[in-house]
């Protein structure tokens, strides 16, 4: 039965990932994500049902559009697979080897909703250089609803963490005059603070800045970026830090405290 449940959860994650691809492609273009079947970006022809099967259709079509033969982006199977993996990890983290009840199932839905939102932000910021307000609003609605029902005693602490993260990024925006950080990063930091609270928000921001600096150095050495002339999207690093902190934030915080004591 655990194998069956895991398989079902993974397949559900693949389907959610397929929907995320629609969000990633349409939201920045201000197209509806609820109306109309997916279509080929090159010839605009609507896709048939068998062209919409997560992951499998990408390889069945030999990575090309059936109609115009334009190459299909690796983004589609990659996002679907990554979302499936995170759905499975969320299931293992929250439910596996525990009694399945309404509370644990709602927690699973909460985790996968938050993680899916950050996956979408990760890709959208890389592709288009924006952080859609609609996704942030969706996350705020989800986290506030979840907090009022299950963690009402932590709401004040979460709001303080959110306000602190927002003010920290707002300060960076003002210092860099919007060139180093944007208002979208500040709004995203507010959502992160609500989701993670203290100390996970500290861990996520540290991981974001650490990985951001590491990747920036690699790109400069590789010759893809220049310190003074180029910037890289920061939301992907914030997304990475948040997702990792959701699962391991408390453990990383404890390890850091032990290291600092020596």
Order of alpha helices (4+ residues) and beta strands (2+ residues): alpha-alpha-alpha-alpha-alpha-alpha-alpha-alpha-alpha
